Amino acid sequence: MVDLSAPAGDGRTALSHEDLEGLIPTHIATRGDLFEAEQRNIAEALLRRPPPTAALLDDRYLRDIHKHMFGRVWTWAGKYRSRETNIGIHPAEISVAVRSLVDDARAWIEYGAYGSDESAVRFHHRLVAIHPFPNGNGRHGRVAADYLVLSLGRPLFMWGAALRRDTPSLREEYQTALQEADRGSITRLLAFARS
């Protein structure tokens, strides 16, 4: 999976007091240190076998994926956020929205509403839009979409790996594709996922 979350700049930016809230490793002081710790944790989590579709499409399992991806770095890993953010829905609505998403995704698959790739990309988009966790939502959503598309018999997404190697442009293209999906067109995000 291509990582679209590399720290901006040189990674030497110090973390704020708010950034440190819930951080487990005490040696982390910069965004670069944090990024490296998260990437190590995510790499360990990805060694797990992807679940079958029915297991993945469960709000508890989605929280467990997040916990496995970030549990060595953050005390709140796998727990839905309790604070308002500038993106995502109100915290009180998260658990219901995630359950609704997994129910919708089950129906898309059962009734063939979309192809496998489109179902997984729509699932990813909605999960990221909900923004259920304090941090790691894009990475978590891409892993969940990858697991879903694998469980449906398709290869992993490349998430823009064939487009560019420079992370800021890659992140910008991903964000633009998400914004177009917000407006109702999933085409660019689907192409990005497969590029």
C-alpha positions as CSV (number, residue, x, y, z in Angstrom):
1,M,0.0,0.0,0.0
2,V,1.3,3.4,-0.9
3,D,1.6,5.7,2.1
4,L,-0.1,9.0,1.6
5,S,0.5,10.3,5.1
6,A,4.2,11.1,5.2
7,P,4.9,14.1,7.3
8,A,5.0,17.4,5.5
9,G,8.5,19.0,5.3
10,D,11.5,17.3,6.8
11,G,9.7,15.6,9.7
12,R,11.6,17.6,12.3
13,T,8.6,19.6,13.4
14,A,8.1,19.3,17.1
15,L,4.8,17.8,18.3
16,S,2.4,20.1,20.2
17,H,1.0,19.2,23.6
18,E,-2.3,18.3,21.8
19,D,-0.4,16.0,19.4
20,L,1.2,14.2,22.4
21,E,-2.2,13.4,24.0
22,G,-2.5,9.6,24.2
23,L,1.0,8.9,22.8
24,I,2.5,5.7,24.2
25,P,6.2,5.8,23.2
26,T,7.9,8.5,25.4
27,H,10.8,9.0,23.0
28,I,8.7,10.6,20.2
29,A,9.2,14.3,19.9
30,T,8.8,15.1,16.1
31,R,6.4,14.4,13.3
32,G,9.1,12.3,11.7
33,D,9.5,10.2,14.8
34,L,5.7,9.7,15.0
35,F,5.4,8.8,11.4
36,E,8.2,6.2,11.8
37,A,6.5,4.7,14.9
38,E,3.1,4.5,13.2
39,Q,4.6,3.0,10.0
40,R,6.3,0.2,12.1
41,N,3.1,-0.5,13.9
42,I,1.1,-0.6,10.6
43,A,3.6,-2.9,9.0
44,E,3.2,-5.3,11.9
45,A,-0.6,-5.1,11.7
46,L,-0.5,-5.9,7.9
47,L,1.1,-9.2,8.6
48,R,-2.3,-10.5,9.8
49,R,-4.4,-12.5,7.4
50,P,-7.1,-10.4,5.7
51,P,-10.6,-11.4,6.9
52,P,-13.5,-12.8,4.9
53,T,-16.0,-10.2,3.7
54,A,-18.6,-11.0,6.4
55,A,-16.0,-10.5,9.2
56,L,-14.6,-7.3,7.8
57,L,-18.1,-5.7,7.4
58,D,-18.5,-5.3,11.1
59,D,-18.0,-2.2,13.1
60,R,-16.2,-4.1,15.9
61,Y,-13.7,-5.6,13.3
62,L,-13.1,-2.1,11.8
63,R,-12.2,-0.8,15.3
64,D,-9.9,-3.9,15.8
65,I,-8.1,-3.1,12.5
66,H,-7.4,0.4,13.8
67,K,-6.2,-0.9,17.1
68,H,-3.8,-3.3,15.4
69,M,-2.5,-0.5,13.1
70,F,-1.9,2.1,15.9
71,G,-2.2,0.3,19.3
72,R,1.5,0.5,20.0
73,V,1.6,4.2,19.4
74,W,-1.7,5.6,20.7
75,T,-3.8,4.7,23.8
76,W,-7.0,5.6,21.9
77,A,-6.3,3.3,19.0
78,G,-9.4,1.4,18.0
79,K,-11.7,3.8,19.9
80,Y,-14.0,6.2,18.1
81,R,-13.2,9.9,18.6
82,S,-15.1,11.8,21.2
83,R,-14.1,15.3,20.0
84,E,-15.4,17.5,17.1
85,T,-12.9,17.9,14.3
86,N,-12.9,20.1,11.2
87,I,-13.7,17.0,9.1
88,G,-16.0,14.1,9.7
89,I,-19.3,13.8,11.4
90,H,-20.3,14.7,15.0
91,P,-18.7,12.1,17.4
92,A,-22.1,11.1,18.8
93,E,-23.1,9.9,15.3
94,I,-20.0,7.8,14.5
95,S,-21.1,4.4,15.8
96,V,-24.4,4.5,14.0
97,A,-22.9,5.8,10.8
98,V,-20.3,3.0,10.8
99,R,-22.9,0.4,11.4
100,S,-25.0,1.9,8.6
101,L,-22.0,1.8,6.3
102,V,-21.2,-1.8,6.9
103,D,-24.9,-2.7,6.4
104,D,-24.9,-0.7,3.1
105,A,-21.7,-2.4,1.9
106,R,-23.2,-5.9,2.7
107,A,-26.2,-5.0,0.6
108,W,-24.1,-3.6,-2.3
109,I,-22.3,-6.9,-2.4
110,E,-25.3,-9.2,-1.9
111,Y,-27.4,-7.5,-4.5
112,G,-24.5,-6.7,-7.0
113,A,-25.2,-2.9,-6.8
114,Y,-21.6,-2.2,-7.8
115,G,-18.7,-4.2,-9.0
116,S,-16.1,-5.3,-6.4
117,D,-13.7,-2.4,-7.0
118,E,-16.4,0.2,-6.8
119,S,-18.0,-1.3,-3.7
120,A,-14.6,-1.2,-1.9
121,V,-13.9,2.3,-3.1
122,R,-17.3,3.5,-2.0
123,F,-16.8,1.8,1.3
124,H,-13.4,3.6,1.7
125,H,-14.9,7.0,0.8
126,R,-17.7,6.7,3.3
127,L,-15.5,5.5,6.1
128,V,-13.0,8.3,5.5
129,A,-15.9,10.8,5.4
130,I,-17.2,9.6,8.7
131,H,-13.7,10.1,10.1
132,P,-14.3,7.8,13.1
133,F,-10.9,8.0,14.8
134,P,-8.7,10.9,16.1
135,N,-6.0,10.0,13.6
136,G,-5.1,7.5,10.9
137,N,-8.5,7.5,9.1
138,G,-7.1,7.6,5.6
139,R,-4.6,4.8,6.3
140,H,-7.2,2.7,8.1
141,G,-9.8,3.3,5.3
142,R,-7.3,2.2,2.6
143,V,-6.4,-1.0,4.5
144,A,-10.1,-1.8,5.1
145,A,-10.8,-1.2,1.4
146,D,-7.8,-3.4,0.4
147,Y,-9.1,-6.1,2.7
148,L,-12.6,-5.8,1.2
149,V,-11.5,-5.9,-2.4
150,L,-9.2,-8.9,-1.7
151,S,-12.1,-10.7,0.0
152,L,-14.1,-10.1,-3.2
153,G,-11.5,-11.8,-5.3
154,R,-9.8,-8.8,-6.7
155,P,-6.1,-7.7,-6.3
156,L,-5.1,-5.0,-3.8
157,F,-5.4,-1.4,-4.8
158,M,-2.3,0.6,-5.7
159,W,-3.6,3.9,-4.3
160,G,-1.7,6.0,-6.9
161,A,1.6,4.1,-6.9
162,A,1.8,4.3,-10.7
163,L,1.0,8.0,-10.9
164,R,3.8,9.9,-9.1
165,R,6.5,9.3,-6.6
166,D,6.4,12.8,-5.0
167,T,4.2,12.5,-1.9
168,P,2.7,16.0,-1.8
169,S,1.4,15.6,-5.4
170,L,0.2,12.1,-4.6
171,R,-1.6,13.3,-1.5
172,E,-3.1,16.2,-3.4
173,E,-4.5,13.8,-6.1
174,Y,-6.0,11.6,-3.4
175,Q,-7.6,14.5,-1.7
176,T,-9.0,15.8,-4.9
177,A,-10.5,12.4,-5.7
178,L,-12.1,12.2,-2.3
179,Q,-13.6,15.7,-2.8
180,E,-15.1,14.7,-6.1
181,A,-16.5,11.6,-4.4
182,D,-18.0,14.0,-1.8
183,R,-19.8,15.7,-4.7
184,G,-21.1,12.4,-6.0
185,S,-18.6,11.3,-8.6
186,I,-16.6,8.2,-7.6
187,T,-14.8,7.9,-11.0
188,R,-11.6,9.7,-10.0
189,L,-11.2,7.9,-6.7
190,L,-11.8,4.6,-8.4
191,A,-9.1,5.4,-11.0
192,F,-6.8,6.6,-8.3
193,A,-7.2,3.4,-6.2
194,R,-6.3,1.3,-9.2
195,S,-3.4,3.5,-10.5
